[in-house]
Amino acid sequence: MDGTGSRPLAQSLLPLVLDVGIPLASYYLLRDGFGLSEVAALGWSSVVPALRTVWALVRRTGVNGLALLILVVNVVGLAMSTMTGDPRLMLAKDSGVSSVVGIAVIVSVFMGKPLMTAGLKPFVTKGIAARSAAWDRLAAGSAPFRRAERRFSLIWGTVLLVECVARVIGAYTVPVHTMVWLGSVLMVVAILLAMVVAGGSCAEPMEKMVRAEAEAEAERAAGDRVGAAGAGGTAPVPAVTGS
């Protein structure tokens, strides 16, 4: 086993640790360990996700639309909540990120450019050139493949919107110190739900289609090489018998 199968899983879980685990631990450390206020602790605990998004933009050759969207919403929401000094607004700001991203993902589907494809394609192709080429061929010529690609983004967008509603309600009805960890739980549950539903109904069938297309192309290429070798060979010379 070469370990390539576990790499996409690790890459999927790393943002969850950085965007949920570290901010949650930072909030309680800053509030209970260093005595910062609710607003200050919430603000400083949002730094890591913001820096991670900036780094994601800097290290890529092109601009990732989803990463840029999250960064803008984070910055605007953090600025607004800091100016008002309302910790509940800062918690609701996270819900705003989910809602804006969810809406943007759904809109992108109807515009023909699903935003979640940026993360879906590397997961399906596993970084293998033949599979990347197979993806491009299927995306250009397979209606079932394109439907699965759009459905993947629709599922994620819908789950994010539902999670947004739940977190907004919680931000203004649940104590702040409770909602900090409860909001993270809701986020994790939403992400896992989207991964399971979208993965089983879209990503797995798409991976099978990509694998089958890559294998079929490899067989076609092998057949072409055999045909070319046969065409370029020397025809057998008939044996000459004496009279």
LOTIDREN-214921 format. One record per atom (N, C-alpha, C): residue in three letters; x negated, z negated, y. Coordinates in steps of 0.001 Angstrom, whole numbers, padded with zeros to 6 digits, always signed. Layout:
LOTIDREN-214921
ALAXZY
...
***
This chain:
LOTIDREN-214921
MET-000843+000000-001191
MET+000000+000000+000000
MET-000877+000000+001239
ASP-000629+000893+002201
ASP-001511+001028+003352
ASP-001102+000166+004515
GLY+000037-000508+004436
GLY+000434-001398+005511
GLY+001146-000733+006646
THR+001328+000590+006593
THR+001981+001265+007704
THR+003438+000893+007809
GLY+004055+000493+006671
GLY+005462+000157+006711
GLY+005745-001107+007498
SER+004784-002066+007513
SER+005000-003316+008211
SER+004714-003203+009701
ARG+003982-002162+010101
ARG+003606-002045+011506
ARG+004799-001837+012427
PRO+005749-000961+012101
PRO+006916-000824+012970
PRO+007708-002108+013105
LEU+007795-002922+012021
LEU+008505-004184+012094
LEU+007810-005132+013057
ALA+006488-005194+012973
ALA+005739-006064+013876
ALA+005895-005607+015321
GLN+005879-004303+015530
GLN+006049-003779+016877
GLN+007443-004072+017410
SER+008436-004136+016529
SER+009800-004431+016955
SER+009967-005908+017302
LEU+009262-006789+016562
LEU+009410-008221+016781
LEU+008568-008735+017945
LEU+007471-008046+018276
LEU+006597-008522+019346
LEU+007322-008640+020688
PRO+008108-007635+021137
PRO+008838-007807+022396
PRO+009795-008986+022364
LEU+010359-009279+021188
LEU+011274-010405+021060
LEU+010532-011714+021326
VAL+009322-011833+020801
VAL+008521-013036+021018
VAL+008135-013156+022490
LEU+007708-012056+023083
LEU+007241-012087+024464
LEU+008374-012293+025461
ASP+009525-011685+025199
ASP+010628-011738+026159
ASP+011556-012926+025943
VAL+011517-013548+024762
VAL+012419-014658+024466
VAL+011645-015947+024200
GLY+010722-015900+023248
GLY+010020-017111+022842
GLY+009168-017727+023945
ILE+008325-016909+024571
ILE+007435-017427+025611
ILE+008200-017913+026844
PRO+009168-017147+027384
PRO+009925-017655+028531
PRO+010679-018951+028223
LEU+011241-019058+027016
LEU+011985-020261+026645
LEU+011057-021467+026597
ALA+009902-021312+025946
ALA+008941-022412+025877
ALA+008397-022758+027256
SER+008172-021726+028078
SER+007647-021958+029426
SER+008630-022730+030282
TYR+009914-022412+030149
TYR+010921-023098+030958
TYR+010908-024598+030691
TYR+010972-024988+029426
TYR+011019-026408+029092
TYR+009703-027105+029409
LEU+008580-026405+029254
LEU+007288-026992+029599
LEU+007185-027238+031099
LEU+007591-026257+031889
LEU+007507-026394+033343
LEU+008496-027424+033875
ARG+009701-027446+033288
ARG+010715-028383+033778
ARG+010453-029811+033315
ASP+010239-029994+032006
ASP+010084-031343+031456
ASP+008645-031831+031506
GLY+007682-030909+031356
GLY+006282-031324+031355
GLY+005687-031457+032745
PHE+006040-030502+033643
PHE+005447-030511+034984
PHE+006443-030909+036069
GLY+007695-031163+035702
GLY+008672-031670+036661
GLY+009173-030658+037670
LEU+009075-029364+037372
LEU+009581-028362+038306
LEU+011105-028363+038293
SER+011676-027844+039359
SER+013133-027745+039457
SER+013644-026669+038507
GLU+014977-026653+038315
GLU+015584-025647+037453
GLU+015242-024241+037944
VAL+015374-024029+039251
VAL+015130-022702+039823
VAL+013677-022295+039648
ALA+012746-023213+039959
ALA+011318-022887+039846
ALA+010935-022619+038393
ALA+011436-023449+037486
ALA+011107-023264+036074
ALA+011655-021941+035555
LEU+012882-021597+035939
LEU+013465-020326+035515
LEU+012698-019147+036095
GLY+012298-019286+037365
GLY+011570-018196+038016
GLY+010214-017943+037384
TRP+009423-019015+037188
TRP+008098-018845+036615
TRP+008154-018412+035156
SER+009195-018827+034436
SER+009295-018438+033029
SER+009665-016969+032865
SER+010062-016315+033960
SER+010396-014890+033913
SER+009192-014000+034183
VAL+008036-014624+034491
VAL+006859-013838+034872
VAL+006337-013006+033705
VAL+006259-013600+032512
VAL+005688-012893+031360
VAL+006467-011611+031025
PRO+007819-011663+030908
PRO+008546-010418+030651
PRO+008338-009370+031736
ALA+008263-009831+033005
ALA+008055-008882+034101
ALA+006679-008228+034001
LEU+005642-009037+033739
LEU+004289-008496+033606
LEU+004192-007564+032407
ARG+004882-007917+031320
ARG+004853-007064+030129
ARG+005459-005699+030426
THR+006529-005688+031209
THR+007167-004418+031552
THR+006261-003582+032447
VAL+005604-004238+033414
VAL+004667-003511+034285
VAL+003532-002916+033457
TRP+002987-003721+032521
TRP+001893-003243+031676
TRP+002342-002075+030820
ALA+003574-002127+030337
ALA+004094-001028+029524
ALA+004157+000256+030334
LEU+004450+000131+031625
LEU+004490+001311+032485
LEU+003090+001833+032779
VAL+002145+000902+032992
VAL+000786+001292+033371
VAL+000045+001967+032222
ARG+000184+001441+031002
ARG-000626+001947+029885
ARG-000083+003225+029289
ARG+001091+003677+029684
ARG+001636+004928+029171
ARG+001292+006062+030124
THR+001164+007252+029555
THR+000861+008413+030391
THR+002078+008832+031204
GLY+003265+008581+030686
GLY+004484+008918+031398
GLY+005292+007668+031686
VAL+006336+007822+032487
VAL+007175+006692+032853
VAL+008275+006535+031817
ASN+008379+005337+031246
ASN+009442+005025+030303
ASN+010656+004594+031114
GLY+011728+005391+031056
GLY+012893+005128+031884
GLY+013513+003781+031605
LEU+013565+003377+030336
LEU+014171+002097+029993
LEU+013322+000937+030504
ALA+012005+001021+030359
ALA+011121-000041+030846
ALA+011210-000168+032362
LEU+011256+000962+033050
LEU+011356+000939+034506
LEU+012679+000322+034951
LEU+013755+000654+034260
LEU+015063+000110+034591
LEU+015072-001406+034439
ILE+014524-001906+033336
ILE+014483-003347+033108
ILE+013659-004046+034188
LEU+012535-003441+034565
LEU+011679-004038+035585
LEU+012404-004142+036920
VAL+013063-003065+037335
VAL+013776-003067+038624
VAL+014877-004123+038636
VAL+015664-004180+037574
VAL+016752-005156+037511
VAL+016205-006574+037508
ASN+015107-006792+036786
ASN+014484-008120+036764
ASN+014030-008555+038149
VAL+013340-007662+038844
VAL+012805-007989+040161
VAL+013930-008266+041151
VAL+014934-007392+041184
VAL+016054-007567+042117
VAL+016814-008849+041810
GLY+017116-009072+040534
GLY+017864-010274+040157
GLY+017094-011546+040457
LEU+015773-011545+040189
LEU+014960-012725+040453
LEU+014871-013007+041946
ALA+014741-011951+042749
ALA+014682-012126+044202
ALA+015985-012700+044740
MET+017112-012181+044290
MET+018412-012657+044757
MET+018651-014116+044372
SER+018368-014442+043117
SER+018625-015801+042662
SER+017669-016803+043298
THR+016422-016395+043599
THR+015466-017277+044260
THR+015909-017562+045686
MET+016422-016539+046367
MET+016873-016726+047750
MET+018082-017651+047828
THR+018969-017553+046862
THR+020159-018404+046879
THR+019876-019793+046329
GLY+018826-019916+045502
GLY+018493-021210+044931
GLY+019494-021689+043901
ASP+020215-020793+043299
ASP+021249-021145+042333
ASP+020743-020864+040917
PRO+020481-021905+040123
PRO+019974-021664+038764
PRO+020971-020914+037887
ARG+022262-021112+038143
ARG+023260-020401+037347
ARG+023218-018896+037634
LEU+022933-018540+038874
LEU+022795-017128+039203
LEU+021565-016541+038525
MET+020519-017357+038408
MET+019321-016878+037729
MET+019602-016627+036247
LEU+020442-017478+035638
LEU+020828-017247+034251
LEU+021719-016017+034134
ALA+022631-015860+035083
ALA+023516-014693+035067
ALA+022733-013411+035306
LYS+021590-013539+035997
LYS+020735-012371+036244
LYS+020290-011730+034939
ASP+019983-012554+033938
ASP+019595-012012+032635
ASP+020738-011211+032021
SER+021956-011675+032235
SER+023112-010929+031753
SER+023232-009608+032491
GLY+022867-009640+033788
GLY+022895-008398+034564
GLY+021941-007366+033994
VAL+020781-007832+033512
VAL+019837-006909+032881
VAL+020489-006246+031668
SER+021140-007062+030835
SER+021786-006519+029633
SER+022873-005529+029992
SER+023668-005857+031010
SER+024782-004979+031363
SER+024293-003661+031942
VAL+023318-003731+032851
VAL+022803-002506+033467
VAL+022130-001624+032412
VAL+021325-002246+031568
VAL+020650-001481+030513
VAL+021676-000908+029542
GLY+022664-001730+029161
GLY+023686-001256+028241
GLY+024458-000065+028794
ILE+024850-000163+030061
ILE+025570+000943+030698
ILE+024684+002180+030784
ALA+023421+001969+031173
ALA+022495+003104+031296
ALA+022290+003791+029950
VAL+022196+003005+028880
VAL+022006+003579+027544
VAL+023219+004410+027156
ILE+024418+003885+027405
ILE+025640+004623+027063
ILE+025761+005900+027887
VAL+025467+005806+029177
VAL+025536+006989+030044
VAL+024530+008037+029588
SER+023337+007588+029183
SER+022301+008537+028759
SER+022745+009341+027544
VAL+023572+008736+026693
VAL+024077+009446+025515
VAL+024932+010625+025942
PHE+025825+010386+026897
PHE+026718+011448+027344
PHE+025998+012488+028208
MET+024813+012112+028704
MET+023997+013078+029444
MET+023097+013884+028511
GLY+023134+013558+027215
GLY+022331+014299+026239
GLY+020899+013841+026113
LYS+020547+012684+026706
LYS+019177+012174+026625
LYS+019207+010687+026288
PRO+019536+010334+025047
PRO+019654+008923+024663
PRO+018382+008131+024945
LEU+018523+007040+025703
LEU+017355+006259+026084
LEU+016677+005581+024898
MET+017439+005201+023885
MET+016865+004467+022763
MET+016001+005343+021866
THR+016035+006647+022089
THR+015202+007550+021289
THR+013722+007251+021480
ALA+013349+006753+022665
ALA+011938+006449+022935
ALA+011387+005425+021947
GLY+012221+004480+021513
GLY+011780+003509+020525
GLY+012127+003898+019104
LEU+013170+004716+018951
LEU+013629+005102+017620
LEU+012686+006103+016955
LYS+012202+007081+017700
LYS+011373+008123+017106
LYS+010095+007574+016479
PRO+009314+006713+017164
PRO+008109+006170+016517
PRO+008441+005355+015273
PHE+009579+004647+015286
PHE+009966+003854+014125
PHE+010267+004745+012926
VAL+010940+005867+013170
VAL+011337+006762+012085
VAL+010155+007589+011584
THR+009337+008090+012494
THR+008252+008996+012106
THR+007005+008263+011641
LYS+006885+006968+011943
LYS+005738+006145+011512
LYS+004406+006697+012020
GLY+004434+007469+013090
GLY+003202+008011+013643
GLY+002588+009136+012838
ILE+003325+009676+011876
ILE+002820+010770+011033
ILE+003161+012104+011692
ALA+002169+012947+011899
ALA+002359+014197+012630
ALA+003413+015091+011982
ALA+003376+015177+010648
ALA+004338+016033+009947
ALA+005765+015555+010165
ARG+005951+014249+010205
ARG+007295+013710+010431
ARG+007724+013882+011885
SER+006777+013782+012810
SER+007109+014029+014220
SER+007572+015466+014415
ALA+006882+016401+013755
ALA+007289+017803+013827
ALA+008652+018000+013174
ALA+008890+017297+012064
ALA+010188+017386+011391
ALA+011294+016844+012284
TRP+011009+015747+012991
TRP+011990+015189+013948
TRP+012364+016241+014977
ASP+011356+016903+015557
ASP+011617+017904+016602
ASP+012469+019049+016071
ARG+012202+019482+014846
ARG+013000+020569+014267
ARG+014438+020122+014030
LEU+014616+018915+013530
LEU+015971+018413+013284
LEU+016722+018182+014589
ALA+016028+017668+015586
ALA+016670+017437+016877
ALA+017131+018741+017514
ALA+016422+019821+017206
ALA+016777+021121+017784
ALA+017842+021847+016975
GLY+017896+021595+015658
GLY+018780+022422+014841
GLY+019751+021720+013925
SER+019785+020373+013915
SER+020672+019659+012992
SER+021706+018847+013765
ALA+022971+019224+013652
ALA+024048+018493+014328
ALA+024202+017074+013780
PRO+024158+016853+012439
PRO+024248+015481+011927
PRO+023120+014586+012432
PHE+021931+015139+012545
PHE+020798+014361+013040
PHE+021022+013954+014490
ARG+021490+014880+015306
ARG+021739+014571+016718
ARG+022869+013559+016872
ARG+023889+013646+016019
ARG+024978+012669+016091
ARG+024469+011267+015766
ALA+023611+011162+014753
ALA+023044+009861+014398
ALA+022170+009324+015532
GLU+021433+010211+016183
GLU+020588+009802+017306
GLU+021438+009255+018452
ARG+022545+009942+018760
ARG+023426+009472+019834
ARG+024128+008171+019448
ARG+024555+008095+018193
ARG+025259+006895+017731
ARG+024349+005671+017790
PHE+023069+005853+017525
PHE+022106+004754+017589
PHE+022107+004134+018988
SER+022044+004970+020005
SER+022039+004463+021374
SER+023385+003861+021760
LEU+024477+004462+021296
LEU+025803+003920+021600
LEU+025976+002515+021045
ILE+025486+002295+019831
ILE+025590+000964+019223
ILE+024809-000046+020044
TRP+023588+000302+020413
TRP+022775-000622+021210
TRP+023412-000892+022572
GLY+023901+000135+023236
GLY+024530-000051+024539
GLY+025748-000948+024463
THR+026576-000759+023446
THR+027785-001564+023290
THR+027450-003023+023013
VAL+026484-003252+022124
VAL+026087-004628+021805
VAL+025534-005336+023040
LEU+024748-004634+023845
LEU+024194-005234+025062
LEU+025285-005606+026053
LEU+026316-004779+026154
LEU+027414-005090+027070
LEU+028196-006317+026608
VAL+028445-006405+025316
VAL+029158-007567+024776
VAL+028337-008835+024991
GLU+027035-008734+024746
GLU+026158-009885+024958
GLU+026155-010297+026423
CYS+026234-009319+027321
CYS+026270-009599+028761
CYS+027483-010446+029121
VAL+028647-010052+028628
VAL+029882-010788+028930
VAL+029780-012233+028441
ALA+029271-012404+027234
ALA+029151-013745+026666
ALA+028200-014610+027488
ARG+027095-014036+027942
ARG+026111-014826+028687
ARG+026577-015131+030101
VAL+027342-014241+030715
VAL+027871-014523+032053
VAL+028865-015680+031982
ILE+029725-015635+030983
ILE+030677-016738+030809
ILE+029928-018049+030593
GLY+028901-018014+029746
GLY+028134-019219+029476
GLY+027371-019718+030687
ALA+026861-018801+031515
ALA+026069-019191+032687
ALA+026866-020046+033659
TYR+028185-019860+033720
TYR+029009-020587+034688
TYR+029924-021621+034038
THR+029797-021818+032723
THR+030634-022813+032056
THR+029822-023819+031246
VAL+028590-023500+030901
VAL+027749-024364+030069
VAL+026655-024976+030948
PRO+026263-026232+030718
PRO+025151-026823+031481
PRO+023907-025932+031462
VAL+023185-025902+032592
VAL+022039-024991+032738
VAL+021004-025206+031641
HIS+020639-026477+031383
HIS+019582-026737+030396
HIS+020012-026318+028990
THR+021322-026334+028751
THR+021816-025869+027449
THR+021851-024348+027387
MET+022265-023736+028483
MET+022407-022279+028500
MET+021064-021579+028429
VAL+019984-022247+028830
VAL+018663-021622+028741
VAL+018353-021245+027301
TRP+018530-022202+026371
TRP+018251-021872+024963
TRP+019418-021132+024315
LEU+020653-021438+024738
LEU+021801-020761+024148
LEU+021802-019277+024527
GLY+021405-018983+025772
GLY+021305-017586+026185
GLY+020293-016825+025352
SER+019176-017505+025031
SER+018169-016864+024190
SER+018704-016631+022784
VAL+019491-017597+022288
VAL+020086-017433+020958
VAL+021031-016232+020952
LEU+021861-016126+022004
LEU+022786-015000+022094
LEU+022029-013673+022133
MET+020906-013667+022868
MET+020111-012441+022959
MET+019538-012062+021601
VAL+018987-013058+020891
VAL+018394-012789+019579
VAL+019462-012298+018604
VAL+020624-012954+018614
VAL+021709-012548+017724
VAL+022144-011114+018028
ALA+022259-010794+019321
ALA+022668-009445+019707
ALA+021647-008405+019254
ILE+020356-008715+019436
ILE+019305-007777+019040
ILE+019305-007577+017527
LEU+019415-008683+016783
LEU+019425-008574+015322
LEU+020652-007815+014833
LEU+021799-008073+015475
LEU+023022-007361+015098
LEU+022878-005863+015335
ALA+022336-005504+016510
ALA+022142-004086+016821
ALA+021143-003444+015858
MET+020092-004189+015517
MET+019090-003650+014593
MET+019699-003384+013216
VAL+020525-004326+012744
VAL+021114-004179+011413
VAL+022132-003039+011398
VAL+023054-003048+012372
VAL+024119-002041+012391
VAL+023554-000650+012671
ALA+022764-000531+013753
ALA+022218+000775+014112
ALA+021177+001236+013101
GLY+020435+000292+012531
GLY+019425+000669+011546
GLY+020053+001208+010275
GLY+021076+000507+009783
GLY+021699+000935+008544
GLY+022512+002204+008665
SER+023189+002375+009800
SER+024080+003530+009943
SER+023407+004740+010578
CYS+022269+004530+011240
CYS+021629+005639+011964
CYS+020156+005820+011608
ALA+019354+004787+011813
ALA+017902+004926+011637
ALA+017524+005270+010198
GLU+018128+004588+009232
GLU+017775+004861+007831
GLU+018170+006277+007399
PRO+019406+006739+007697
PRO+019732+008133+007355
PRO+018836+009137+008070
MET+018490+008844+009319
MET+017612+009747+010058
MET+016222+009779+009439
GLU+015737+008631+008984
GLU+014417+008588+008344
GLU+014415+009416+007065
LYS+015509+009343+006303
LYS+015616+010142+005077
LYS+015623+011633+005404
MET+016361+012004+006454
MET+016409+013418+006847
MET+015043+013906+007298
VAL+014340+013072+008066
VAL+013003+013440+008547
VAL+012035+013579+007378
ARG+012087+012646+006445
ARG+011190+012703+005285
ARG+011461+013954+004446
ALA+012757+014243+004228
ALA+013118+015427+003432
ALA+012682+016708+004131
GLU+012849+016753+005449
GLU+012458+017951+006199
GLU+010948+018126+006187
ALA+010199+017036+006311
ALA+008733+017114+006270
ALA+008252+017589+004904
GLU+008877+017075+003851
GLU+008488+017497+002496
GLU+008843+018961+002254
ALA+010019+019383+002740
ALA+010421+020783+002576
ALA+009473+021709+003324
GLU+009046+021302+004506
GLU+008116+022129+005278
GLU+006768+022207+004578
ALA+006332+021099+003974
ALA+005062+021104+003238
ALA+005135+022049+002042
GLU+006286+022065+001367
GLU+006466+022977+000235
GLU+006488+024430+000699
ARG+007139+024685+001832
ARG+007161+026056+002372
ARG+005756+026511+002740
ALA+004998+025622+003347
ALA+003628+025975+003736
ALA+002764+026240+002512
ALA+002948+025432+001469
ALA+002181+025640+000231
ALA+002554+026968-000407
GLY+003861+027307-000399
GLY+004293+028589-000949
GLY+003732+029764-000177
ASP+003668+029632+001154
ASP+003101+030698+001975
ASP+001625+030897+001668
ARG+000902+029784+001449
ARG-000530+029904+001146
ARG-000744+030588-000197
VAL+000097+030234-001172
VAL-000014+030866-002486
VAL+000299+032353-002381
GLY+001353+032687-001617
GLY+001714+034092-001440
GLY+000627+034872-000740
ALA+000020+034260+000278
ALA-001055+034941+000997
ALA-002267+035152+000107
ALA-002567+034150-000738
ALA-003708+034291-001648
ALA-003450+035394-002666
GLY-002196+035494-003159
GLY-001866+036539-004124
GLY-001926+037920-003510
ALA-001460+038030-002270
ALA-001462+039334-001600
ALA-002877+039792-001290
GLY-003761+038832-001063
GLY-005128+039209-000706
GLY-006034+039398-001904
GLY-005520+039168-003114
GLY-006343+039286-004315
GLY-006566+040745-004704
THR-007482+040967-005622
THR-007790+042325-006102
THR-006941+042649-007319
ALA-006293+043812-007297
ALA-005455+044196-008438
ALA-006330+044437-009669
PRO-005861+044033-010827
PRO-006670+044207-012054
PRO-006911+045684-012356
VAL-008113+046000-012833
VAL-008491+047384-013163
VAL-008193+047629-014644
PRO-007432+048682-014965
PRO-007121+048946-016368
PRO-008382+049239-017171
ALA-008383+048769-018379
ALA-009565+049000-019244
ALA-009593+050473-019664
VAL-010796+051067-019754
VAL-010972+052463-020137
VAL-011393+052501-021600
THR-010633+053193-022399
THR-010961+053293-023822
THR-011553+054655-024112
GLY-012467+054667-025000
GLY-013107+055938-025388
GLY-012200+056795-026250
SER-012397+058078-026226
SER-011607+059008-027056
SER-012173+059072-028449
***
